[in-house]
């Protein structure tokens, strides 16, 4: 983790949010698309009434003793929030012809802290 490269107040907050335990190897975010395919899968939760929210990203490779459980992926990203659009339907205009172009996004930056940022994204 690159949290120790951030200024002390930011590093302390990242560490507080992460907790005192180090992440297991299967919990670390992949660095390539090929690794992502091997790391996570999409699970369809048929019990959810809101069909727009019934797909969950889950870990594929969990410890042997927990094979009967489903572990949703929680992704933590550290950086300075520049822009975002995370409402339910993103930037969809409401027109059916525009639905395939709708996106949600979060733009993070270094906020001038290049060393930890470069370590985080490389």
C-alpha distances in whole Angstrom, upper triangle without the diagonal:
4,6,8,9,11,14,14,16,13,10,13,13,10,10,13,13,10,12,13,12,9,9,12,12,14,12,9,11,13,13,17,20,21,18,18,22,21,18,20,23,26,28,31,31,35,36,34,37,35,35,33,30,31,28,25,22,21,19,22,21,20,21,25,26,25,27,29,27,25,21,21,17,16,13,11,11,10,13,17,19,22,24,24,27,26,29,31,32,30,33,35,39,41,43,43,42,39,37,36,34,33,29,26,23,21,20,17,17,15,18,19,15,15,13,9,11,12,8,7,11,11
4,6,6,7,11,12,14,11,9,12,13,10,10,14,14,12,15,15,15,12,13,16,16,18,16,13,13,15,14,18,21,23,20,20,24,24,21,22,26,28,30,33,34,38,38,36,39,37,37,34,32,33,30,27,24,24,22,25,24,24,25,29,30,29,30,33,30,28,24,23,20,18,15,12,11,9,11,14,17,20,22,23,26,26,29,31,33,30,32,35,39,41,43,43,42,39,37,36,34,33,29,26,23,20,19,15,15,12,15,15,12,11,9,6,8,9,6,6,10,10
4,5,6,9,9,10,8,5,8,9,6,7,11,11,10,12,13,14,12,13,17,17,19,16,14,15,17,17,21,24,25,23,22,26,26,23,24,27,29,31,33,34,37,38,36,38,36,36,34,31,32,30,27,25,25,23,26,25,25,26,30,30,29,31,33,30,28,24,23,20,17,15,12,11,8,10,13,16,19,22,22,26,25,28,30,32,30,32,35,38,40,43,43,43,40,38,37,35,33,29,26,23,20,19,15,15,13,14,15,11,13,11,7,9,12,9,8,12,14
4,6,8,8,10,9,6,8,11,9,9,12,14,12,14,13,15,13,15,18,19,22,19,17,18,20,20,23,26,28,25,25,29,29,26,27,30,32,34,37,37,41,41,39,42,40,40,38,35,36,34,31,28,28,26,29,28,27,28,32,32,31,33,36,33,31,27,27,23,21,19,15,15,12,13,16,19,22,25,26,29,29,32,34,36,34,36,39,42,44,46,47,47,43,42,40,38,37,33,30,27,23,22,18,17,14,16,16,12,13,10,8,11,13,11,11,15,16
4,7,8,11,9,7,11,13,11,12,15,16,15,17,17,18,16,18,21,21,23,21,18,18,20,19,23,26,28,25,25,29,29,27,28,31,33,35,38,39,42,43,41,43,41,41,38,36,37,35,32,29,29,28,30,30,29,30,34,35,34,36,38,35,33,29,28,25,22,20,16,15,12,12,14,18,20,23,25,28,28,32,34,36,33,35,38,41,43,45,46,46,42,41,39,37,36,32,29,26,22,20,17,15,12,13,13,9,9,7,5,9,10,8,10,13,14
4,6,8,6,5,9,10,9,11,14,14,14,17,17,19,18,19,22,23,24,22,19,19,21,20,24,27,29,27,26,30,30,27,28,31,33,35,37,38,41,41,39,41,39,39,36,34,36,34,31,29,29,28,31,30,30,31,35,36,34,36,38,35,33,29,28,24,21,19,15,13,10,9,11,15,17,21,22,26,26,29,32,33,31,32,36,39,41,43,44,44,40,39,38,36,34,30,27,24,20,18,15,13,10,11,10,7,9,8,6,8,11,10,10,13,15
4,6,6,6,9,10,11,12,14,16,16,18,18,21,20,22,25,26,28,25,23,23,25,24,28,30,33,30,30,34,34,31,32,35,36,38,40,40,44,44,41,43,41,42,39,36,38,36,34,32,32,31,34,34,33,34,38,39,37,39,41,38,36,32,30,27,24,22,18,16,12,12,13,16,18,22,24,27,28,31,34,35,33,34,38,40,43,45,46,46,42,41,41,38,36,32,29,26,22,20,17,15,12,11,11,8,11,10,9,11,14,14,14,17,19
4,5,5,6,9,10,10,12,14,15,16,16,19,19,21,24,26,28,25,23,24,26,26,30,32,34,32,31,35,35,32,32,35,36,38,40,40,44,43,41,43,41,42,40,37,39,37,34,32,32,31,34,34,33,34,37,37,36,38,40,37,35,31,30,27,24,22,18,17,14,14,15,18,21,24,26,29,29,32,35,37,34,36,40,42,44,47,48,48,45,43,43,40,38,34,31,28,24,23,19,18,15,15,15,12,15,14,12,14,17,16,16,20,21
4,6,5,6,9,10,11,12,14,15,16,19,20,21,25,27,28,25,23,24,27,27,30,32,35,32,31,35,35,32,32,35,35,37,39,39,42,41,39,41,39,40,37,35,37,35,33,31,31,31,34,34,33,34,38,37,36,38,39,36,34,31,29,26,23,21,17,16,13,13,13,16,19,22,24,27,27,29,32,34,32,34,37,40,42,45,46,46,43,41,41,39,36,33,29,26,23,22,18,17,15,14,15,13,16,16,13,15,19,18,17,20,23
4,5,5,6,9,10,11,12,14,15,18,18,19,23,24,25,22,20,20,23,23,27,29,31,29,28,31,32,28,29,31,32,34,36,36,39,39,36,38,36,37,34,32,34,32,29,28,28,28,31,31,30,32,35,35,34,36,37,34,32,28,26,23,20,18,14,13,9,9,10,13,16,19,20,24,24,27,29,31,29,31,34,37,39,42,43,43,39,38,38,35,33,29,26,23,19,18,15,14,12,12,13,11,14,14,11,12,16,15,14,17,19
4,5,5,6,8,10,10,12,13,15,15,16,20,21,23,20,18,19,22,22,25,28,30,27,26,30,30,27,27,30,32,33,35,35,39,39,37,39,37,38,35,32,34,32,29,27,27,26,30,29,28,29,33,33,32,34,35,32,30,27,25,22,19,17,14,13,10,11,13,16,19,22,23,26,25,29,31,33,31,33,36,39,41,44,44,45,41,39,39,37,35,31,28,24,21,20,16,16,13,14,15,12,14,13,10,12,15,14,13,16,18
4,6,5,6,9,10,10,11,14,15,17,20,22,24,21,20,21,24,25,28,30,32,29,28,32,32,28,29,32,33,34,36,36,39,38,36,39,37,38,36,33,34,33,30,28,28,27,30,30,29,29,33,33,31,34,35,32,30,27,25,23,20,18,15,15,12,14,15,18,21,24,24,27,27,29,32,34,32,34,38,41,42,45,46,46,43,41,41,39,36,33,29,26,23,22,19,19,17,17,18,15,18,17,14,16,19,17,16,20,22
4,5,5,6,9,10,12,14,15,17,20,22,23,20,19,20,23,24,27,29,31,28,27,30,30,27,27,30,30,31,33,33,36,35,33,35,33,35,32,29,31,30,27,25,26,25,29,29,27,28,32,32,30,32,33,30,28,25,23,21,17,16,12,13,10,12,13,15,19,21,21,24,23,26,28,31,29,31,34,37,39,42,43,43,40,38,38,36,33,29,26,23,20,20,17,17,16,16,18,15,18,18,14,16,19,18,16,19,22
4,5,5,6,9,11,13,12,13,17,19,20,16,15,16,19,20,23,25,27,25,23,27,27,23,24,26,27,28,31,31,34,34,32,34,32,33,31,28,29,28,24,23,23,22,26,25,24,26,29,29,27,30,31,28,26,22,20,18,15,13,9,10,8,10,12,14,18,20,20,23,22,25,27,29,27,30,33,36,38,40,41,41,38,36,35,34,31,28,24,22,18,18,15,16,14,15,17,15,17,16,12,13,16,15,13,16,18
4,5,5,6,7,9,10,12,15,18,19,16,15,17,20,21,25,27,28,25,24,28,27,24,24,27,28,29,32,31,35,35,33,36,34,35,33,30,31,29,26,24,23,22,26,25,23,24,28,28,26,29,30,27,25,22,21,19,16,15,11,12,11,14,16,18,22,24,24,26,25,28,30,32,30,33,36,39,41,43,44,44,41,39,38,37,34,31,27,25,22,22,19,19,18,19,20,17,19,17,14,16,18,16,14,18,20
4,6,5,7,10,12,14,17,20,21,17,17,19,22,24,27,29,31,28,26,29,29,25,25,28,29,29,32,31,34,33,32,34,33,34,32,29,30,29,26,24,24,23,27,26,24,25,29,28,26,29,30,26,25,22,21,19,16,15,12,14,13,15,17,19,23,24,24,26,25,27,29,32,30,33,36,39,40,43,44,45,41,39,39,37,35,31,28,25,22,23,20,21,20,20,22,20,22,21,17,19,22,20,18,21,23
4,6,9,11,12,12,16,18,19,15,15,16,20,22,25,26,28,25,23,26,26,23,22,25,25,26,28,27,31,30,28,31,29,30,28,25,26,25,22,21,20,20,24,24,22,23,27,26,24,27,27,24,22,19,17,15,12,12,9,11,11,14,16,17,21,22,21,23,21,24,25,28,27,30,32,36,37,40,40,41,38,35,35,34,31,28,24,22,19,20,18,19,19,20,22,20,22,21,17,18,21,19,16,19,22
4,7,8,8,9,12,15,15,12,12,14,17,19,22,24,26,22,21,24,24,20,20,23,24,25,27,27,30,30,28,31,30,30,29,25,26,25,21,19,19,18,21,21,19,20,24,23,22,24,25,22,21,17,16,14,11,11,9,11,11,14,17,18,22,23,23,25,23,25,27,29,28,31,34,37,38,41,41,42,38,36,35,34,32,28,25,23,20,21,19,20,19,21,23,20,21,20,16,17,20,17,15,18,20
4,6,8,9,13,16,17,14,14,17,20,22,26,27,28,25,24,27,26,22,22,25,26,26,29,28,32,31,30,33,32,33,31,28,28,27,23,22,21,20,23,22,20,20,24,23,21,24,25,22,21,18,18,16,14,14,12,15,15,18,20,22,26,27,26,28,26,28,29,32,31,34,37,40,41,44,44,45,42,39,39,38,35,32,28,26,24,25,22,23,23,24,26,23,24,23,19,20,23,20,18,21,23
4,7,9,12,16,17,15,15,18,21,23,27,29,30,26,25,28,27,23,24,27,29,29,32,31,35,34,33,36,35,36,34,31,31,30,26,24,23,21,24,23,21,20,24,23,22,25,27,24,23,20,20,19,17,17,15,17,17,20,23,25,28,30,29,31,29,32,33,36,35,38,40,44,45,47,47,48,45,42,42,41,38,35,32,30,27,27,25,26,24,26,27,24,25,23,20,22,24,21,19,22,24
4,6,9,12,14,12,13,16,19,21,25,27,27,23,23,26,24,21,22,25,26,27,30,29,33,32,32,35,34,35,34,30,30,28,25,23,21,19,21,19,17,17,20,19,19,22,24,21,21,17,18,17,16,16,15,17,18,21,24,26,29,31,30,32,30,32,33,36,35,38,40,44,44,47,47,47,44,42,41,40,38,34,31,30,27,28,25,26,25,27,28,25,26,24,20,22,24,20,19,22,23
4,7,9,12,10,10,13,16,18,22,24,24,20,20,23,21,18,20,23,25,26,29,29,33,33,32,35,34,35,33,30,30,28,24,21,20,17,20,18,16,16,19,19,19,21,24,21,21,17,18,16,15,15,14,16,16,20,23,25,28,30,29,31,29,32,33,35,34,37,39,43,44,46,46,46,43,41,39,39,37,33,30,28,26,26,24,25,24,26,27,23,24,21,18,20,21,18,16,19,20
4,6,8,6,7,10,13,16,19,20,21,17,17,20,18,14,16,19,21,22,26,26,30,30,29,33,32,32,30,27,27,24,21,18,16,13,16,14,13,13,17,17,16,18,21,18,17,14,15,13,12,12,12,14,16,19,23,24,27,28,27,29,27,30,30,32,31,34,36,40,41,43,43,43,40,37,36,36,34,30,28,26,24,25,23,24,23,26,27,24,24,22,19,20,20,17,15,18,18
4,5,5,7,11,13,16,18,20,20,16,16,18,16,13,15,18,21,22,25,26,29,30,29,33,32,32,31,28,27,24,21,18,15,12,14,11,10,10,13,14,14,16,18,17,16,13,15,13,14,14,15,17,19,22,26,27,30,31,30,31,29,32,32,34,33,36,38,42,42,44,43,44,41,38,37,36,35,32,29,28,26,27,25,27,26,29,30,27,27,24,21,22,23,19,18,19,20
4,5,6,9,10,13,15,17,16,13,13,16,13,11,13,17,20,21,25,26,30,31,30,34,33,32,31,28,27,24,21,17,15,12,13,10,10,10,14,16,15,16,19,18,17,14,16,14,15,14,15,17,19,22,26,27,30,31,30,31,29,32,32,34,33,36,37,41,42,44,42,43,40,37,35,35,34,31,29,27,26,27,25,26,26,29,30,27,26,24,21,21,21,18,16,18,17
4,6,8,9,13,15,16,15,11,11,13,10,8,10,13,16,18,21,22,26,27,27,30,30,29,28,25,24,21,17,14,11,8,9,7,7,8,12,14,13,13,16,15,14,11,13,11,13,13,15,17,20,23,26,27,30,30,29,30,27,30,30,31,30,33,35,39,39,41,40,40,38,35,33,33,32,29,27,26,25,26,25,26,27,30,31,28,28,26,23,23,23,20,18,19,19
4,6,9,12,15,16,16,12,12,14,12,9,10,13,16,17,21,21,25,26,25,29,28,27,26,23,22,19,16,13,11,8,10,9,9,11,14,16,14,15,17,15,13,10,11,8,9,10,11,14,16,20,23,24,27,27,25,27,24,27,27,29,28,31,33,36,37,39,38,38,36,33,31,31,30,26,24,23,22,23,22,24,24,27,28,26,25,24,20,20,21,18,16,17,17
4,6,9,12,14,14,11,10,14,12,9,11,15,17,19,23,24,28,29,28,31,29,29,27,24,24,21,18,14,13,10,12,11,12,14,17,19,17,18,21,19,17,13,13,10,11,9,10,12,14,17,21,22,25,25,24,26,24,27,27,29,27,30,32,36,37,39,38,38,35,33,31,30,29,26,24,22,20,21,19,21,21,24,25,23,22,20,17,17,17,14,12,13,14
4,7,9,11,12,9,8,11,11,8,10,13,15,18,21,23,26,28,27,30,28,27,25,22,22,19,16,12,12,10,12,12,14,16,20,21,20,20,22,20,17,14,13,10,10,8,9,10,13,16,19,20,22,23,21,23,21,24,25,26,24,27,29,33,34,35,35,35,32,29,27,27,26,22,20,19,17,18,17,18,19,22,24,21,21,19,16,16,16,14,11,11,12
4,6,8,8,5,5,9,9,7,9,13,16,19,22,24,27,29,28,31,29,28,26,24,24,20,17,14,13,11,12,12,15,17,20,23,21,21,23,21,19,16,15,12,13,11,13,13,16,18,21,22,24,24,23,24,23,26,26,27,25,28,30,33,34,36,35,34,32,29,27,26,26,23,21,20,19,19,18,20,20,24,25,23,21,20,18,17,16,14,12,11,11
4,7,9,7,8,11,11,10,13,16,18,22,25,27,30,32,31,34,32,30,28,26,26,23,20,17,17,15,16,16,18,21,24,26,25,24,27,25,23,20,19,15,16,13,14,13,16,17,21,21,23,23,23,24,24,27,27,28,26,28,30,33,35,36,35,34,32,30,27,26,26,23,21,19,18,18,17,18,19,22,23,21,19,18,16,15,13,12,10,9,8
4,5,5,6,9,10,10,12,15,17,21,24,26,30,32,31,33,31,29,27,26,26,22,20,16,17,16,16,16,19,22,25,27,26,25,27,26,23,21,20,16,18,15,17,16,18,20,23,23,24,24,24,25,24,27,27,27,25,27,29,32,34,34,33,32,30,28,25,24,24,22,21,19,19,19,19,20,21,25,26,24,22,21,20,18,16,15,14,11,10
4,5,5,6,9,10,11,12,15,18,21,24,27,29,28,31,29,26,24,23,23,19,18,15,16,15,14,16,19,22,24,27,25,24,26,25,22,20,19,16,17,15,18,17,20,22,24,24,25,24,23,24,23,26,25,25,24,25,26,30,31,32,30,29,27,25,22,22,22,20,20,18,19,20,20,22,23,26,28,26,24,24,22,20,19,19,17,14,14
4,5,5,7,9,11,12,15,19,22,25,28,30,30,32,31,28,27,25,24,21,19,16,16,14,13,14,18,21,23,26,24,23,25,24,22,20,19,17,19,18,20,20,23,25,28,27,28,28,27,27,26,29,28,28,27,29,30,33,34,34,33,32,30,28,25,25,25,23,23,22,23,23,23,25,26,30,31,29,27,26,25,23,21,21,19,17,16
4,5,5,6,9,12,15,18,21,24,27,29,29,32,30,28,27,25,24,20,18,14,14,12,11,12,15,18,20,23,21,20,23,22,19,18,17,15,17,15,18,18,21,23,26,26,28,28,26,27,26,29,28,28,27,29,31,34,35,36,34,34,32,29,26,26,26,24,23,22,22,23,22,24,25,28,30,28,26,25,23,21,20,19,17,15,15
4,5,5,6,9,11,15,18,21,24,26,25,28,26,24,23,21,20,17,15,11,11,10,10,11,14,17,20,23,20,19,21,20,17,15,14,12,14,13,15,16,19,21,24,24,26,25,23,24,22,25,24,25,24,26,27,31,32,33,31,31,28,26,23,23,23,20,20,19,19,20,20,22,24,27,29,27,26,25,23,21,20,19,17,15,15
4,6,6,7,10,13,17,20,22,25,25,27,26,24,22,21,20,16,14,11,11,10,9,11,14,18,20,22,20,18,20,19,17,16,15,13,16,15,19,19,23,25,28,27,29,28,26,26,24,26,25,25,25,27,28,31,32,32,30,30,28,26,23,24,23,21,21,21,22,23,24,26,27,31,32,31,29,29,26,25,24,23,20,19,19
4,6,8,12,14,18,21,24,26,26,29,28,26,25,23,21,18,16,12,11,9,7,8,12,15,16,19,18,16,19,18,16,15,15,14,17,16,19,20,24,26,29,29,31,30,28,29,27,29,28,28,28,30,31,35,35,36,34,34,32,29,27,27,27,25,24,24,24,26,26,28,29,32,34,32,30,29,27,26,25,23,21,20,19
4,7,11,13,17,19,22,24,24,27,26,24,23,21,20,16,14,10,9,6,5,6,9,13,15,18,16,15,17,16,13,12,12,10,13,13,16,17,21,23,27,26,28,28,26,26,24,27,26,27,26,29,30,34,34,35,34,34,32,29,26,27,26,24,23,22,22,24,23,26,27,30,32,29,28,27,25,23,23,21,19,18,18
4,7,10,13,15,19,21,20,24,22,21,20,17,16,12,10,7,5,5,5,8,10,14,16,18,16,14,16,14,11,10,9,8,11,12,15,17,21,23,26,26,27,27,24,24,22,24,23,24,23,26,27,31,31,32,31,31,29,26,24,25,24,21,20,20,21,23,23,25,27,30,32,30,29,29,26,24,24,23,20,19,20
4,6,10,13,16,18,18,21,20,18,17,15,13,10,8,6,5,6,6,10,12,16,17,19,16,14,15,14,11,10,10,9,13,14,18,20,23,26,28,27,29,28,25,24,22,24,22,22,23,26,26,30,29,30,28,29,27,24,22,23,22,21,20,21,22,24,25,28,30,32,35,33,32,32,29,27,28,26,23,22,23
4,7,10,12,15,15,17,16,14,14,12,10,6,6,5,6,9,9,13,15,18,20,21,18,16,16,14,11,11,9,10,13,14,18,20,24,26,28,27,28,27,24,22,20,21,19,19,20,23,23,27,26,27,25,26,25,21,20,21,20,19,18,19,21,24,25,28,30,33,35,34,33,33,31,29,29,28,25,24,25
4,6,9,12,12,15,15,13,13,11,8,6,5,6,7,10,10,14,15,18,19,20,17,15,14,12,9,10,9,11,14,16,20,22,26,28,31,29,31,29,26,24,21,22,19,20,22,25,25,28,27,28,26,28,26,23,22,24,22,21,20,22,23,26,27,31,33,35,38,37,36,36,33,31,32,31,28,27,28
4,6,9,9,12,12,9,11,9,6,5,6,9,10,13,14,17,18,21,22,23,19,17,16,14,11,13,11,14,16,19,22,24,28,30,32,30,32,30,26,24,21,21,18,19,21,24,23,26,25,26,24,26,25,21,21,23,21,21,20,22,24,27,29,32,35,37,40,39,39,39,36,34,35,34,30,30,31
4,5,6,9,10,9,11,9,5,6,7,11,11,15,16,19,19,22,23,23,19,17,15,14,11,13,11,14,16,19,22,25,29,31,33,30,32,30,27,25,21,21,18,19,22,25,24,27,26,27,26,28,27,23,23,25,23,22,21,24,25,29,30,33,36,38,41,40,40,40,37,35,36,35,32,31,33
4,6,8,10,8,11,10,7,9,11,14,15,18,19,22,22,25,25,25,22,20,17,16,14,16,15,18,20,23,26,29,32,34,36,34,35,33,29,27,24,23,19,21,23,26,25,28,26,27,25,28,27,23,24,26,24,24,24,26,28,31,33,37,39,41,44,43,43,44,40,39,40,39,35,35,37
4,6,9,9,12,11,8,11,12,16,16,19,21,24,23,26,26,25,22,21,18,16,14,16,15,19,20,23,26,29,32,35,36,34,36,33,30,27,24,23,20,21,24,27,26,29,27,29,27,30,29,25,26,28,26,26,25,27,29,32,34,37,40,41,45,44,44,44,41,39,41,40,36,36,38
4,5,7,9,7,6,9,11,15,16,19,21,24,24,27,27,27,23,22,20,18,15,17,15,17,19,21,24,27,30,32,33,31,32,30,26,24,20,19,16,18,21,24,23,26,24,26,24,27,26,22,23,25,23,22,21,24,26,29,31,35,37,38,42,41,42,42,39,37,39,38,34,34,36
4,6,9,8,8,12,14,18,19,23,25,28,27,30,31,31,27,26,24,21,19,20,18,21,22,24,27,29,32,34,35,32,33,31,27,24,21,19,15,17,20,23,22,24,22,24,23,26,25,21,23,25,22,23,22,25,27,30,32,36,39,40,43,43,44,44,41,39,41,41,37,36,39
4,5,6,7,10,13,16,19,22,24,28,27,30,32,32,28,27,25,22,20,20,18,19,20,22,25,26,30,31,32,29,30,27,23,20,17,15,12,13,17,20,18,21,18,21,20,23,22,18,20,22,19,19,18,21,23,27,29,33,36,37,40,40,41,42,39,36,38,38,34,34,36
4,5,5,8,11,15,17,21,23,26,27,30,31,31,27,26,24,22,19,20,17,19,20,22,25,26,30,31,32,29,30,27,23,21,17,16,12,13,16,19,17,20,18,19,18,21,20,16,17,19,17,18,17,21,23,27,29,33,36,37,40,40,40,41,38,36,38,37,34,33,35
4,6,8,11,14,17,21,22,26,26,30,31,32,28,27,26,23,20,20,17,18,18,20,22,24,27,28,29,26,26,24,20,17,14,12,9,9,12,15,14,17,15,17,16,18,17,13,15,16,14,14,14,17,19,23,25,29,32,34,37,37,37,38,35,33,35,35,31,30,33
4,6,8,11,14,18,20,23,23,27,28,29,25,24,23,20,17,16,13,15,15,17,20,21,25,26,27,24,26,23,19,17,13,13,9,11,14,17,16,20,18,21,19,22,20,16,17,19,16,15,14,17,19,22,24,28,31,32,36,35,36,36,33,31,33,33,29,28,31
4,6,10,12,16,18,21,21,25,26,26,22,21,20,17,14,15,12,14,16,18,21,23,26,28,30,27,29,26,23,20,17,16,13,14,17,20,19,23,21,23,21,24,22,18,19,21,18,18,17,19,21,25,27,30,33,35,38,37,37,38,35,33,34,34,30,29,32
4,7,9,13,15,18,19,22,24,25,21,20,19,16,13,13,10,12,14,15,19,21,24,26,28,26,27,25,22,20,16,17,14,15,17,20,19,23,22,23,22,23,22,18,18,19,17,16,16,18,20,23,25,28,31,33,36,35,35,35,32,30,31,31,27,26,28
4,6,10,12,15,16,19,21,22,18,17,16,14,10,9,7,8,10,12,16,18,22,24,26,24,26,24,21,20,17,17,15,17,18,21,21,25,24,26,25,26,24,21,20,21,19,18,16,18,19,22,23,27,29,31,34,33,33,33,30,28,29,28,25,24,26
4,7,9,13,13,17,19,20,17,16,16,14,10,9,6,6,8,10,14,16,20,22,24,23,25,24,21,20,17,19,17,18,19,22,23,26,26,28,26,27,25,22,21,22,20,18,16,17,18,21,21,25,27,29,32,30,30,30,27,25,26,25,22,21,23
4,6,9,10,13,15,17,13,12,13,10,7,5,4,5,9,11,15,17,21,24,26,25,28,27,24,23,20,22,21,22,22,26,26,30,30,32,30,31,29,26,24,25,24,21,20,20,21,23,24,27,28,31,33,32,31,31,28,26,27,25,22,22,23
4,6,7,10,13,14,11,11,12,10,8,6,6,6,10,11,15,17,21,24,27,26,29,28,26,26,23,25,24,25,25,29,29,33,33,35,33,34,32,29,27,28,26,24,22,22,22,25,24,27,28,31,33,31,31,30,26,25,26,24,21,21,22
4,6,10,11,14,11,10,12,11,9,9,10,10,13,15,18,21,24,27,30,30,32,31,29,29,26,28,26,27,28,31,31,35,35,36,34,35,33,30,28,29,28,26,25,25,25,27,27,30,31,34,36,34,33,32,29,28,28,26,23,23,23
4,7,9,11,10,9,12,11,10,10,12,12,15,16,19,21,24,28,31,31,33,33,31,31,29,31,30,31,31,34,35,38,38,40,38,38,37,33,31,32,31,29,28,27,27,29,28,31,31,34,36,34,33,31,28,28,28,25,23,23,23
4,6,8,7,7,10,9,9,8,11,11,14,16,19,22,24,28,31,31,34,34,32,32,29,31,30,32,32,35,36,40,40,41,40,40,38,35,33,34,33,30,29,29,28,30,29,31,32,35,37,34,34,32,29,29,29,26,24,25,25
4,6,6,7,10,10,11,11,14,15,17,19,21,24,27,30,34,34,37,37,35,35,32,34,33,35,35,39,40,43,43,45,43,44,42,39,37,38,37,34,32,32,31,33,32,34,34,37,39,36,35,34,30,31,31,28,26,27,27
4,5,5,9,10,12,13,16,17,20,22,25,28,30,34,37,37,40,40,38,38,35,37,36,37,38,41,42,46,45,47,45,46,44,41,39,40,39,37,35,35,34,36,36,38,38,41,43,40,39,37,34,34,34,31,30,30,30
4,6,8,9,12,13,17,18,21,23,25,29,31,35,38,38,41,41,39,39,36,37,36,38,39,42,43,46,46,48,46,47,45,42,41,42,40,38,36,36,35,38,37,39,39,42,44,41,41,39,35,36,36,33,31,32,32
4,6,6,8,9,13,15,17,20,23,26,29,32,35,35,38,38,36,35,32,34,32,34,35,39,39,43,42,44,42,44,42,39,37,39,37,35,33,33,32,35,34,36,37,40,42,39,39,37,34,34,35,32,29,30,31
4,6,8,10,13,15,18,21,24,27,30,34,37,36,39,38,36,35,32,34,32,34,35,38,38,42,41,43,41,42,41,37,36,37,36,34,32,33,33,35,35,37,38,41,43,40,40,38,35,35,35,33,30,31,31
4,7,10,13,16,19,22,25,28,31,35,38,37,40,39,36,35,32,33,31,33,34,38,38,41,40,42,40,41,40,36,35,37,35,34,32,33,33,36,36,39,40,42,44,42,42,41,37,37,38,35,33,33,34
4,6,10,13,16,19,22,25,28,32,34,34,36,36,33,32,29,30,28,30,31,35,35,39,38,40,38,40,38,34,33,35,33,31,29,30,30,33,33,35,37,39,41,39,39,38,35,34,35,33,30,31,32
4,6,10,13,16,19,22,26,29,31,30,33,32,29,29,25,26,24,26,28,31,31,35,34,36,34,36,34,31,30,31,29,27,26,26,27,29,29,32,34,36,39,36,37,36,32,31,32,30,27,28,29
4,6,9,12,15,19,22,25,28,27,30,29,27,26,23,25,23,25,26,30,30,34,34,36,34,36,34,30,29,30,28,26,24,24,24,26,26,29,30,32,35,33,33,32,29,28,29,27,24,25,26
4,6,10,13,16,20,23,25,24,27,26,23,23,19,21,20,22,22,26,27,30,30,32,31,32,30,27,26,27,24,22,20,20,20,23,23,26,28,30,33,31,31,30,27,26,27,26,22,23,24
4,6,10,13,16,19,22,21,24,23,21,21,18,20,19,21,21,25,26,29,30,32,31,32,29,26,25,25,23,20,18,18,18,20,20,23,24,26,29,27,27,27,23,22,23,22,18,19,21
4,7,10,13,16,19,18,21,21,18,19,16,18,18,20,20,23,25,29,29,32,31,32,29,26,26,25,23,20,17,16,15,18,17,20,21,23,26,24,25,25,21,20,22,20,17,17,20
4,6,10,13,16,15,18,18,16,17,15,18,18,20,19,22,24,28,29,31,31,31,28,26,25,24,22,18,16,14,13,15,14,17,18,20,23,21,21,21,18,16,18,17,13,14,16
4,7,10,13,13,16,17,15,17,15,19,20,22,20,23,26,29,30,33,33,33,30,28,27,26,23,20,17,15,12,14,12,14,15,17,20,18,19,18,15,14,16,15,11,13,16
4,7,10,10,13,14,13,16,15,18,20,22,19,22,25,28,30,32,32,33,29,27,26,25,22,19,16,13,10,10,8,11,12,14,16,15,15,16,12,11,13,12,9,10,13
4,7,9,12,14,14,17,17,20,22,24,22,24,27,30,32,34,35,35,32,30,29,27,25,21,18,15,12,11,8,9,9,11,13,11,13,13,9,8,12,11,8,10,13
4,6,9,12,13,16,17,20,23,24,21,23,26,29,32,34,35,35,31,30,29,27,25,21,18,14,11,9,5,6,6,7,10,9,10,12,9,7,11,11,9,10,14
4,6,9,11,15,16,19,22,24,21,22,25,28,30,33,34,34,30,29,29,26,24,21,18,14,10,8,5,5,6,5,9,9,11,14,12,10,13,15,12,13,17
4,6,8,11,13,16,19,20,17,18,22,24,27,29,31,31,27,26,26,23,21,17,14,11,7,6,5,7,9,8,12,13,15,17,15,13,16,17,15,15,19
4,7,11,13,16,19,20,16,17,21,23,26,28,30,29,25,25,25,22,20,17,14,11,8,6,6,7,10,9,12,14,15,18,17,14,17,19,17,16,20
4,7,10,13,16,16,13,13,17,19,22,24,26,26,22,22,22,19,16,13,11,8,6,5,7,10,13,12,16,17,18,21,20,17,19,21,19,18,21
4,6,9,12,13,10,11,14,17,19,22,23,23,20,19,19,16,14,11,8,5,4,6,9,12,15,15,19,20,21,23,21,18,21,23,19,18,22
4,6,9,9,6,7,11,13,16,18,20,20,16,16,16,14,11,8,5,5,6,9,12,15,19,19,23,24,24,27,25,22,24,26,22,21,25
4,6,8,6,9,11,14,16,19,20,21,17,15,16,15,11,9,5,6,7,11,13,17,20,21,24,25,26,28,25,22,25,26,22,21,25
4,6,5,8,10,12,13,17,18,19,16,14,16,15,11,10,7,10,11,14,17,21,24,24,28,28,29,31,29,26,29,30,26,25,29
4,6,9,9,12,12,15,16,18,15,13,15,14,11,10,8,11,13,17,20,23,27,27,31,31,32,34,31,28,31,31,28,27,30
4,6,6,9,9,12,12,14,11,9,11,11,7,8,7,11,14,17,20,24,27,28,32,32,33,35,32,29,31,32,29,27,30
4,6,9,10,13,14,15,12,10,11,10,6,5,4,8,11,14,17,21,24,25,28,29,29,32,29,26,28,29,26,25,28
4,6,9,11,13,13,9,9,11,8,5,6,7,9,12,15,18,21,25,25,29,30,30,33,31,28,29,31,28,26,29
4,6,8,9,10,7,6,9,7,5,7,9,12,16,18,22,25,29,29,32,34,34,36,34,31,32,34,31,29,32
4,5,8,9,7,8,11,10,8,11,13,16,19,21,24,27,31,31,35,36,36,39,37,34,35,37,34,32,35
4,6,9,7,7,11,11,10,13,14,18,21,24,27,30,34,34,38,39,39,42,40,36,38,40,36,34,37
4,5,5,7,10,11,10,14,16,20,23,25,29,32,36,36,39,41,41,43,42,38,39,41,38,36,38
4,5,5,8,10,10,14,17,20,24,27,30,33,37,38,41,42,42,44,42,39,40,41,38,36,38
4,6,7,9,10,14,17,20,24,26,30,33,36,37,40,41,41,43,42,38,39,40,37,35,37
4,6,6,7,10,14,17,20,22,26,29,33,33,36,38,37,40,38,34,35,37,34,32,34
4,5,5,9,12,15,19,22,25,28,32,33,36,37,37,39,37,33,34,36,33,30,33
4,6,9,12,15,19,21,24,27,31,32,35,36,35,37,35,32,32,34,31,28,30
4,6,10,13,16,18,22,24,28,29,32,33,32,35,33,29,30,32,29,26,29
4,7,10,14,16,20,23,27,28,31,32,31,33,32,28,29,31,28,25,28
4,6,10,13,16,19,23,24,27,28,28,30,28,25,26,27,24,22,25
4,7,10,14,17,21,22,25,25,26,28,25,22,24,25,22,20,23
4,7,10,13,17,18,21,22,22,24,22,19,20,22,19,17,20
4,6,10,14,15,18,18,19,21,19,16,18,19,16,15,18
4,7,10,12,15,15,16,18,16,13,15,17,14,13,17
4,7,8,12,12,12,15,13,10,12,14,11,11,14
4,5,8,9,9,12,11,8,10,13,11,10,14
4,5,5,6,9,8,5,8,11,10,10,13
4,6,8,11,10,9,12,14,13,14,17
4,6,9,10,9,11,14,14,14,17
4,6,6,6,9,11,11,13,14
4,6,5,6,8,10,11,12
4,5,5,6,9,10,11
4,6,5,6,9,10
4,5,5,6,9
4,5,5,6
4,6,5
4,6
4
